[in-house]
Amino acid sequence: MRICLVSLEYPPETGWGGVGTQTWVKARGLAARGHDVHVLACSADDRPGVRTEVCDGVTVHRIHPPGYEFPVYGKPLWLIGYTLAVAGALHELSERQRFDVLDFPEYGGEGFAYQLDRTRWNWVPVVVQIHGSMAMFVDRMGWPERGSPLHEIGGFLEAYSLRNADAIMACSGSAADIVAAAYGLERSAIDVVHCGVDMSMFRPAEADDRLADRPTVLFVGRLVGNKGAETIAEAGFILRRKYPDIRIVFVGEGSSVPERIRARAAEERAESAIELVGFVPLADLPARYREAHVFCSPATFEGFGQTAIEAQACGCPAVVSSGGGGSEAVIDGVTGFVVPPGDVAATARALDAILGDPATRARMSAAAVRLVEGSFAMDRYIDRVVAVYEKAVERGRRLSEDDREQLDWLRRRGPFARPSATEESPP
């Protein structure tokens, strides 16, 4: 198949959050299977037009976000401008090659403009990936404000994109439930495809690798309020009474959360326990997971626990919250623990159970690797993704015979060509 994955974020240039990582994993896994994979993503510079490069067998096309033609001050207009930019870039790319399937994320309706202009003349099957919808953010985190322009515009774009997809896949059952309820979708029509992990990159420690000398708790993700970083810090302050040399390592960037954590550490006179290392490139994350004794991410709500399966693939037990899809990445009591979101005491108890008992840690480490191998390894993940793509393609084949004949006539003339007034009409 020739596949185009559309994603605002794509590492390393614009890899800020989980959807970028998920797209990166999917693109590389599909390319390794021999598919012709393209990614359309946002550029980090000011150059207009489409910039193309090949990375790890994936053809990456970068477009500039809205704002260079004229100033864009509000997020609602930005979403509209970006979906138009995506549609324009896809039409430009389609002049050079025909895609068999397009894969859009649901957030903000990146596929809206393209799907709005999709007719029998330029039909390409569309799959929409649910990862972290605006409906989820409004419902579970109170952002953006319900009924605000951003909520109304973003929700409208998402709903149209999802309702007009040929297939939908969600990274977790929880994320699928929220979107189905918010936008009136048939839940049974949404395929749950848990994210995958490249175990050639994220793998257990070799014999000569060592865990950190000090008891180490690791968090990886954006340092924003809903991710639970402050819950981890508070649990760490409690655990210092038992583990005076404990390390709480935060990998990721944020604005106010790191400063609040630093301020609390100063109040507790626990500055030596807190390490805020900032952004770490994806290629350097496995070493971080392998040196940690336990991974922790007690998020208020999570689309799916991508970082939890990365940690477990490296043999690091995980403590996650029951808030959303994160709990679908961990077997409670077997590969780690599932705790209530924001519960400092429960988080401290779970971390203590792993830090304080080497036998439990070793048992969970081995079980975590087996879980990832059996449920989240790349081959299994790509099998499920391709099955959804094939479902979308098959739906496209069920066009009426009249439409199919006209599409065949158009394809003989060239990709997406439209008949002119002086040319032969389609059958």
Secondary structure, DSSP 8 states (H G I E B T S, - for coil): -EEEEEES--TTTT--SHHHHHHHHHHHHHHHTT-EEEEEEE-SS---SEEEEEETTEEEEEE--TTSSS---SHHHHHHHHHHHHHHHHHHHHTT---SEEEEETGGGTTHHHHHT--TTS---EEEEESS-HHHHHHHH--S-TTSHHHHHHHHHHHHHHHT-SEEEESSHHHHHHHHHHHT--GGGEEE----B-TTTS----TT----SS-EEEEES-BSGGGTHHHHHHHHHHHTTT-TT-EEEEES-BSHHHHHHHHHHHHTT-GGGEEEEE---GGGHHHHHHH-SEEEE--SSBS--HHHHHHHHTT--EEEESSBGGGGGS-BTTTEEEE-TT-HHHHHHHHHHHHT-HHHHHHHHHHHHHHIIIIIBHHHHHHHHHHHHHHHHHHHHTS-HHHHHHHHHHHHH-TT----TTS----
